[in-house]
Amino acid sequence: MQAKRVALSIIITLGLIALLEGCGGEANTTLPQAPTTSVPDAVQAIQPIIVSTSSSSTLPAVLSPATATVAVTSAPTPTRPPAQTATAVPATATLAPIATSTKSAPLLPRYIEALRNRTYNGGDIKLDKLYSRTEAYTANLIYYQSDGLKISGLMFVPNGPAGKKYPVALINHGYFNPTPADYDSGWDTLRELIYFARNGYITIASDYRNYARSDKGDNEREPGYVVDILNLIEAVKKFPQADPNQLTIMGHSMGGEITLTAMVVSPDIKVAGLFGTMSPDTVDNYNARLVWQGGKSARWVETYGTPQDNPQAYRQMSPLTYFKDVKVPTIIHIGNNDTTTPPAWSVKTRDALVAAGKKAELYTYPGQGHSLNSPAFEQAMQRTLSFFNAGLGR
């Protein structure tokens, strides 16, 4: 049944890709995505914007200050409703990063320092079934290793002369129920995979453990999804056509949380992008998941406690605490009407990076919800591609 389901998914996707490629194959073509359950909003024309990362004491009214209390009412969803007019947001007054404690304590698995102390490998990327082929790229389902688990994914490689090496974009999907009915390779990442592959990048979307054809593994006490991406970074550095010195990463929603963590752990990442991201502060994410999951996880609390009874643990798990160590420029996109990952989280991310002396740009999309769709998706991709190329010196 699994093989039949995968084959059917590939056939359907191939038909969609063929239709899109037959319509001109332009880099900004709207591309297929996971099924959507959101009600479309009206699409408005995109207006020119001015980017600024300098400090300012004001924000558009739609954005809450980074220090505001955020009420999270809706569960994560991978859908991408239509987007609206995009605007760039100037940086607000600086947000002080959380101070790192020198208190001696065991390094629990999710602590950033514990992740930094681990050894990563990933083995070799193994090509599985052909997914699609066009004049621009060849795409395959793939496997790689992560802590003894076989992790599946999807990889696009530009078609070019033998021996040519390409920059790499790792693209991290958001939350889905990890069941065959609710997720398959390429969901929440397919458009990004195709867009960047058409523009000369090797693109890879890991499914993570528990998803698609991957082996089962822990992602509660252990930071399993983050570990899967850190192992993929090591694996892709050995891929013959990949330039190991031009590695980029982006993520949507939960994939943004994974991206933020990877940014403060891996020294190999050169540029990063975030779309409707979770917060860099683990306390925000813990409180949001209390709402989404309807209560506490006994296993989580047994290991890490709550923010009230073990605040030091949450500091040590939060990428925010370690933004001083970030080496990469970061571009951030958020819909102003996002009720899943509130815009204040993206503001907090940008403000804290700027306060730490890092380059960060934030773009908002008025009237847009948790995910972007045409025409805002294409504009966000164009901005991200230009930002990544500049960060890599291309």
N, C-alpha and C positions, 0 to 999 in steps of 0.2 A: 504493500500500500504506500509506504514512504517513497519508493522509487517512482511509482506512478504519479504521486502527488507532485514530486519534484519535476518530473518530465512534463506534466501538464502545466505547471507554473512557468517553466522555461518556454514552452510552445506559445502560451499566451503572451509572455513578455516579448518574445521574438517578433510576434505579429505586431505588437505596439511599436517596438523599435523600428521595424521595417517601414511601418506607416509613417513614423516621424522622419526617418532618414529620407524616405521618398518625397517628403514635402520640402526638401531643400537642404536638410542637414545643417542649418545654421546653428552657431554655438548658443544662441539664446532661445532656441525652440523650447516650448513647454513640453516636459517629458513626463512619462507615467510615474505614478506614485501609489502608495498604499491606499486602500479604499478610505473614503472620507465620509464622516457622518455629520459634519458640520453644515450649517445653513450658509450658503454663499452670501457675502456682503457685496454691495455695489462696488465696482472698480472705478477708481478715479485716476486722472492723468497724473503722472509723476512729474514733480517740479524739481528744478535744479537746487542743489544744497551746497553748503560750505562746511567742510570738516574742520573741527577744532578739538584739540586735546588740552587746551589751556584752561586754567582754573576760572570759574565764574560762580557767582553766588546765586544765580537764577537758573530755573529749569522750566521747560514748558509745563503747563498746568497738569497735563496728562500723566506726568511722571512723578512718583512719590520720592521724597528725599531718601538717600541711602540708609538713613537711620530710622526710617519710619517702621512701625509695626505692620507687617503684611498679613492680611487675612487670606488664606488659601482655601478655596471652596470647591475647586473642581479637580478631578483625577487626571493624571497624565494621559495624553492622547497623541498618536502619531499623525493625525490628520493634518492636512494643509489647506485651510480655507483661503479664498482669494485675498490678495493684499491691497493696500491703499497707498496714498502718497507717502513717500519716504522723506525723512528729515534727519539731519545729523544733530547730535546733542552735545553742547559744550560741557566740559567737565565741571562738576560742582566743587564746593569746598572739600578739602582733603579729608579722607577717612583714614584714621590711624589703623594700621594692621594690628592684629591681636599679638600681644607680646608673647614670645616663646619662653616657657619656664625652664629653669635649669634643674628642677626637682628630679631626682633619680627615681625612675619607675620602670617596670618592664615595658618593652616595646610591643604593644598589641598589634595584630596583623594589619589593621587599617591605619595605623599611625604613619604619617608621611616618612618619618625617619626609618621605620621598619621597611617600607617599600623601597627606600633608597638603599637599604642594606641587603636587599635580596639580590640574587643572581638571576639574570634572564637569558634565555637562549632562543626558544621558538623553533629550533631546527631549521629545515629547509622548507620553503613554500612548495607544496605539491599541487600541480595542476590536475583538476578532476575533469568534469564534463565541460565541453564547449558551451558557453552561454549565448554569445552572439558574436558576429564578425561583420565589420563594415570596412569601408576604405580607410577610415580614420583609426580604428582600434580593433583589438581582439579581446574578448572577455571570456573568462573561465571561472567556473566554480573552483574553489581551492580548499586545501586543508593545511594547517600547520599545528605545531605542538605548543601546549601551554601547561606547564606543571604536570606532565604526564597525561593530559587530556588532548584529544584530537578536536581542534576547533575549525569549524567551517567558515567560509566567507566567499566573497565575490571580488574578482580583480580584473581591471581593464588595463591593457598595455597598448600604448600608441603603436601603430604600424610605422616602421622606419627602417633605416639601413642597419645592417648587422653591426654589432659593436657599439651602437649609440646608447648612451645612458640618459635616463630621464629623471626629473624630480618626482617625488612621491607625495601623494596626498592620502592620508588615512582619514576615513570618514566614518564617524561613530553614530550609530542609530540611537533613537530614543526608546522609551519604555514601550513594550508590548507584553501581553501575556505570553509567556514562552511555550506556546502550544502550536502544533502544526496548523491549526485552523486560524490562528491569529498572527502568525509571522512566517515569512520565508526570506531567503537571501535577497537583498536589494530593497526591501521595504524601508522607507524613510531615508534612503541613500541613493536610489537609482539615478535620479536627475543630477545629483552632484557628481556621482561617478562618471556619468556620460559627459557632462559639461567639462570637467577638468581633463578627462581623457582626450576629448576633442581639442583641447588647448595644450596638449603636449605633456601631460602628467600621467604617470602610473597611478591609478586610483585603486584603493582597497577598502572594502567594508567588511570588518570582522562581524560574524554573527554573535560572538561571545559564547561562552559555555551556556548550556541549557537551551539555546536557540537553534532552529533549523536542524542541521545534521551534526551539530556539535555534541560531544560527550556531556554528561551531566556532572555538575560540580557546585561547590559552595559559593554563594555570593552574599552571604549575610555576615557571619563572623569573619570570613575571609573576603578581601576586596577582589573577588574573582574576575569581574569584568575589566577592571583596571589592569590586573595582572595579565589578562589575555591580550590587552593592547600593548603593554610593555614588552611582552614576549614577541608580539608581531613586529614591533620596531626592530628588535634584534634579527628576526627572520628576514625582513625585507631588506635590511642592509646587505644581506648575502645574495639577494636575487640578482642575477647577472645583468639585467637591464636597468636596475635601480642605481641612482646616484646616492650613495649613503650620506653625502654631505648636503643634500637638498631634501630634507624630510620635513613635511608639513602635516598639520593635523587640524581637524575641525569636528564639531559635534553638535547635535541638536538635542535639547531637553536633557534627559538622563545622559545622553552622549556628550553634552556639554560638561556635565559634572565629571565624567570620565576624562575628558580633554583637560579640564582644569587641573585634575590630579596629575595627569601625565606631564603637564607643563612644569610642575614643581619637582618632578622625580627624574625625568629623562633629560640628559644633557644633549641629546641628539636632535631634538625638535628645534626647527629654525623659525617657524611662523605658526600662528594658531588662529582659528576662527571659531566663534560661538554663535549659535542660533537658538533663541528662546531657551537660554541655558538655565539649569538649576543654579543655586547659590554657591559661591565659593566658601560660605560659612556652613559647616555641617549642622549647626544648631538650627538654621533656617530649614534645611532639608529634613532633619529629624522631625521638626514640628509639622512640616507639610505632609510627611508620610503618616503621621498620626491621624491626620484627616483622611488621607486617601485610603489607608488600610483599616480605618475604623478602630484604632487602638495600638497599643505597644506590642512589639515582638518580644516574647519572653527570652528567646535565645540572644537577641541583640542586647537587651538590657542586662542579661546575665554577664555578658562579656564587657560591654562598654558603659553600662549605667545610663542615666539620663543626664541632660545638660545641667539639671539642678543639683544632682548629687555627685557628678563627676565632671565638672566643667573643664578640667585640665585635659581629659581624654578628648573632648570635642575640639579643643584648641589644637591638639596634636594630630587630629584627623582632618582639619580644615586646610585646604589649599591657601585660603586667605592669610593664615599665619605665616606662610612661607613665600608670599609674593615678592619679598625682598630678593629672593634667589632667582626669580624669573629672568630668563635671558632673551625671551622672544617677544616681538611685537604681536599685538592681538587685535583683531577686528571683531566687533560684536554687533549682532542684529537682533532686534526685538520688536514684536508687534505691540503697539500701545494698549490694545485691548486684550492682551494675553492674561487670562484668568487662571492659567495652569502654572506657569512660571512667571510671577509678577515682574513687570518692568523694573521695579526697585532692585531686584536681584542683579539685573544687568548693569544698572547704575552703580550699585555697590561694587561690582566687579571692576568696571572701568575706573571708578573713583579710587579704589584701593591700589590698582596698578599704577595710575598716574601719581598717587601719593608716594608710591615706592620708587618713583623715577623711571617707570617703564612706559613704552609707547603703547597707547590703547586708543582705539577709535570706536565710538558707539553710534549706530544708526537706528532710528526708530521709524516705524511704519504705521502712521495713524489709521485707526479703524481696523487694523489687522490683529488677528488672534494669535494662537500658539505657534502656527506654522505659516510659511509664506507660499504664495502661489503667484501665477502670472498676473500682472507684469512685475510685481515687486520681487519675485524670486529671481528673475533674470537680472534685475538691477543689483540685487544683493550678490549674485554670482559674479557679475562684472566687477563690482567693487572688491570682492574677495580675491578674484583672480589678479587684479591689478595690485592689491595689497600684498599677496603672496609673492608675485613676481618681483616686486620691489624689495621685499624682505630677503629674497634669494639672490638679488642682484641680477635678475634676468632681463 
